[in-house]
Amino acid sequence: MVTIKSKSEIEKMREACKIASLTQKEIEKAIKDGISTMELDKIAEKVMRSYGAIPAEKGYPSGMRGVPDFPGSICASVNDNIIHGIPSKNVILKNGDIVSIDLVAYKDGFNGDCARTYTVGNVSDEAKKLIEVTKNAFFEGIKFAKKGFRLGDVSHAIGEYVNNNGFSVIKEFEGHGIGRDMHEDPGIPNYGKPGRGIRLEPGMTLAIEPMVTAGKPDICQGDDGWSIWTLDESLSAHYENTILITEKEPEILTLI
Ligand code: MG
């Protein structure tokens, strides 16, 4: 069921999203050659808690027998790791890497979700283009995140933009509604047909998140049961914001 948020609920969403955005900024400042993804995780948790929020990803159930709940406060996914990378003291960022940080702040019963891909030192031109195209794809998608358009219009715009730039979207994971729960209806694929899907209405809050690979779209899962990788070992990038559908332009709640 797709929930329409009330004014007071939207205010709480705004606050959780602001904290998520501020946390990304602190992570961006900390990223450098030699830092581990576990150190970034600790920074994120500290920042979120300093604003009275908690990292919602920590303890998120895997839904799979034998796979423990997610242990990190953030997902930190390096290079060909697309999403759901588990922070580790053994994963040390180095010059030329790209790292996707996906995090969710939870406060007063509501979640704010955003992801960015950062560069470490000097990266390849391909990596720069991949990050740019992934970010732009989000903005292409939200041109249609308005009252009266359908979800398929958003999905189609994202997928077309990525394909036209020579990259691929993954199909097994998608954006989602968000609010009291981190993952609510509707699912928001990064590909689709225009004119299909639910009609967007003011008060919907959606996490729209292109996940893009520089090579083929095929994925595989790591031995930890969480991490998702490109099968062809090509680079990947992720860009996500929580947005609010309004009577006019969408409001990007996680861009502060
Ligand atoms: Mg996210």
Residues whose N, C-alpha, C, O or C-beta is under 5 A from the ligand:
A	BS01	MG	D102 L103 D113 C114 A115 E240
